[in-house]
Amino acid sequence: MMCLALLVFPGRLSTPTGGYAYDREVLARLPAHGVEAAPLSLDGAFPHPAPTDVAAALDRLKSSDSKALLLVDGLALGALPADGLAQFADRLVALVHHPLALEEGLDPGQSRRLLASETAALALARAVITTSPATRRTLEADFAVPADRLVVAEPGTDRVDRAPADGAPPRLLCVGSVIPRKGYDVLVAALAGLKDLPWSLTLIGSLDLDPAASAALRQAIAVAGLGDRIVLSGAVDRERLAAAYRDSDLFVHPSLYEGYGMVLAEALRHGLPLVCTTGGAACETVPDGAGLKVAPGDPSALAAALRRLLSAPRERRVLADAAFAAGRRLPGWDDTAARIAAVLRRVAQARKETQ
């Protein structure tokens, strides 16, 4: 018998971020692993919903099929009150890509409120699925989630052709929505010191999620005099994104913190050498031999790493070989879905036995 589950998320499933891509891929594959799954979207200004948004979200959950498990994306779960979620506790499973309380750009009060809200909500979940060992450790240490309720289901990747990575001048690629946590101000500051070297950068990612951050990035690029070197492409479709990976020579990821870093895995799959930070799970997603890693928020260190690889095509090739080999060892999306399905079936069976 198929297990029933609703994947609950705020906004549009088509939103062009790694977390929503994860949700889409898993949702499409769960039926092949014994879980009849459907999407359930919540309206409202998550992760900072108004009281009316919270009331509407809880009503929507209450009106859902009571036989279905609720696999709730952390973007919504952590912002909903525990006293409202308690009525769903026996069928609640959390999916945490990145703890809300650790997002950049929050004031101290917002961080404290989200930490308390997220901790209380996670305490209700029958199981908590995370996307990396690093996030698992964070949830256990800082959010009091018991180890026996935590399961890691790393994002999958698609099989792709290797990028030639032999362009001259080198073409840099950076992928991720323009939000403070991605560290693009640090990247611009680093690149401002590399004008003596030939390079170009394409930055792909939504410019709409945080208009203030996008405006600040454009201003920083202009002030640094890099308008002729850096292209902000905005969000692009899957085909254009794949083409961008194939046409690039070096992947750079200045993020201050990552719950996993799906774009890093994609870069590995394409055999691109990387320069990334050690923020969150990024340092574990990228093997040591596949790229250079620097501390997050340090433009001087980032500039030094980029200068080193931009000036050393032979070293880039060695790193590219290691990246491609590492990419071939990454899980596929069916592996991810199978792991999540196993959790859902286990929770469903336990629920059945207690009814």
N, C-alpha and C positions, 0 to 999 in steps of 0.2 A: 504494500500500500504506500502511495506517495505521501510524503510529509508536506504539509501546507505551510507557506511562509509568505509574509509581506515584507518587502524591502522598503523601509521608511526613510525618507530623505526630505530636506527642505528645498523648495524651488523646483528647478527644471533638471531632469535627469541628463539633458543634453548640455548642461553647463560645462565649458571647456577647461576643466581642471583635472588633475590626476585622480583625486578622490572620486569624482563623479565617473571618470573613465573606469575606475576599478569597479564601482557599483554596476555600471552598464555591462561590463564583461562578465561579472559574476552572475548577474541576473539572467543573462542569456544562456548561461551554461548550467545552472542549478538543475533544471529538469532532467538533464542527462545523468544526474547523480542522485536521483530519487527525491527531489524536492520540487513540488509544484509552486513556483514563485511568481509574484506579481508586484509591480511597483505601487507605492502609496506616497504621493507627494503632499507635503505640508506647506501651506502658504504662510507668509509672514517674514519679518525681518530677522531671521536667524543668522548668526548665533546670538543676537540681542533682540529677542522678540518682545513686542508690546504685550500687555496683559490680555488684550483681545486676541492676539496671535496665539498665545498659550492656550486660552480657552478653546479657540477653534481647533487647534492641533489635538488637544485631549478629546474633544468631541469626535473628531475624525477617527482617532484611534478606537474610541469606544464603539463607534458604529461599524467598525471593521468586523470581518468574520471572526467570531470568538474561537473557532477551531484553528485558526492560523497563528503561527508564531510571528512575533514582531521583531524583525532584524533591523534595528534602528541605527542609522548612521550617526556617528558622534556629533556631527554638525547640528543635529536636532536634539539628540538625547541629552547632551550636557547642558543644554539651555532650558530644559523642561524641569519643572519642580518635582521632587521625589514624592510629595504627597499626592500629586496628580498621577504619577506613573505607577504608584503602588498597586492600583487596581489591575494592572497588566503584568505584575511581577512574575507570575507563573509561566508566562509565554514571552518574556522579554530577553532578547539577546542583543548585546551591544557590538557595534562595529566601529572601532576607533582608528582612524587614520593618523590623527594628530590631536593631542589634547587641546581643547579650546583655551584653557587657562594659560597655555604656553605660547599663544599667538603673540607676535610682535605688534606694537602699536597700542596695546591696552594700557589704560591708566591703572595704578595700583588697586583702586577700588574695584574696577572691572575684573582684574585678575583674581582678586580674593573671592568675589562673588561667583565667578565661573569655577574656581577651584572647589568651592563648597558645593555648588550645584552639581558639578560633574561627579565629584566623589560620592555624593548621595545617590545620584542616578545609577552610577555603576554598581553601587552596593546592592541594588535591586535585581540586576541582571543575572539570569541563570548561567550565562557564559559571556565572556568578553573576548571578542576576536580583535587582534591587532595586526598590523601589517609589517611589523619588524620586531626582532628580538630587543632592539633598543627601546621601542615604545612599550613593549611588554615590561621591561625592567622599570621604566618610568611609572607605569600604572601601578605596579606592585609597590614601588618605594614611595611614591608621592601621592597616590590616589587610593591607597589601602585596598587594592584589589587582590584577593587571595590567589596564590600561584596556581592552585588547582582549578581555577575558573578561567584562566588565561590560555588562549590558543593563538599561535602565530600563523597567519595565512598570507605569506608574502605575495605581492602582485606578480602576475604572470607577464610574459612577453610573447611577442609573435616572432616567428622565424623570418628573418630578413636577409637580404644580400649585404655583404660587407661593403662599407664605404671605402673608396680608393684612398682618401685622406692624403692626397699628394698635390694639393693645389699650391700655386704660387701667384700672388702672395697668400699666406695661410688665411683660411676662412674660419672664423670662430663662430660657434653656435651656442646660444643660451636659450633654454626653454623653461617657461614658467610664468604664471600670471603675475602682473605687476602689483605686488602688495609689499608692505614693509619687510616682512619676514624673508623675502627672497634676496635681500642684500644688494639690489642693483645700484644703489648709491655708492656702495663700496667698490663695485665693479667699475663704475665710471671713474671713480677716483684713481683706481689702479691703472686703467687704460690711459688716463691723462698723462701718465708718466712714461708711456710707451710710444709716443708719437714718432720717435726716431726709427721705429721698426715698421716694416710693411705688414699690414693686417686689415681685416674688415670683420665686423661683428653683425650677425643677425640675431635679434632677440624676438622670439616667438612666444606669445602669451597674451591673455586677455588684458586689455587696457581699461576695461569697464568695471572691474570688481571694486577698485579703489581709485576713483578719479583723482583724488588729491595726490596719491602716490604716483600716478601716471604723469600728472602735471609737474610734479617735483622731478621726476626722472627726465622729462623733456628739457626742463630748465637746466638740470645738471649737465646734460649732454651739450646744450648750447653754450653754457658758461665754460665748459672744458674745451670747446672748439672741436668737438668730435662729430658734428652733424654730418660730415661727409664720410665718416667711417662706420657709424652705427645706424642700423636700420631697425626700426620698431615695426614689426609686421603685424602685431595684434594676434588674435586667435585665428588659426587657419584650420582647414579640414585635414582629415587623416592623410590624404594623398600628398598634399603640399608639405605636411610635417615630415612624412617619410622621405620626400625628395630633399628636404633641408638637411636631414641627417646624412643622406647619401652624398650631398654636395659639400659637406663640411670637412675640415681637417683637424679641428680641436674643439672639444666640448668644455665649456666653462660653466661652473655652477657655484655662485657666491652665497648661497642661502645661509642664513643665520641658524636655521634649525630645520631638520626634515624628519618626519615620522618614518619615512622610507626613502623616497626620492625616485619615483618611477621613471623620470626622465634620465636619471643616471643609468638605470637598467637598460633603457632604450639605447643610450649611447654605447654601452658595453656591447649590446647585441649587434650594433652596426660597426663595431670595431674602431671606435673613435678613442684616441687618447684623451684623458680628462685632467682638468684642474678643478678641484672642488674643495669645500671646507670640511671640517670635522664636526660640523654642527649636527647633533642628534644622530640619526641612523646613517647619515651620508658616509661617514668614515667606514662603516661596515658594508654598505652596499657596494662600494668601489674597492676591489682588492688593491693591496699596496703596489703591486707591480703594474697596475693598469693606469695609474695617474699620479699626479702630485697633489698632496693635501695640505691645506693651511688652516690656521685658526680662523673661525668666523669673525667678521667685523674688522679685519686687519688689511687695509688696502696696500700697505707696503709689502706684506708677505705675499699677497695675491699677485701684485705686480712682479715681484721677483720670480715667482713660479711661472707666470706667463712669459716673462722675458726669457727665462731658461729654455722653455719648449719652443717658443717662436724662433729662437736662434739655433735650435738643434734638431733639424729634420730627422737625423738618424735616431736620436732618442725618442722622438715622437713615433717613429716606426716601431721601435721595440715596445713601447707602451701600447701602441695600437694592436700589436700581435697578442699581447697579454690580455687586453680588453676584449678582443674578439673571442679568445679562448674562454675567458670568464663568462662572456655573454652566452656561449653555447651551453653552459652548465646551469643557467637560470631556469626556474620553473616556467611552465606554460600556464595559460589561463585555465585550462582544464584541471591542472594540479591545484590551483587556488580554489576553484569552485568545488572540487572534490573534498578538500579539507574543510571548507565552510559547511558543505552539505553533511559531512559526518557529525559536525557539532550540532547542527539543527536536528538531525535525526535522533541524536542522543538526548537532546533536551525534550523533543517531542515524546520519546519513549518514556522518559522519566515523568513527564506531565501526565501521560496516559495512566501510568501505574499508580499515581496519587489521586486520580479522580474517582 
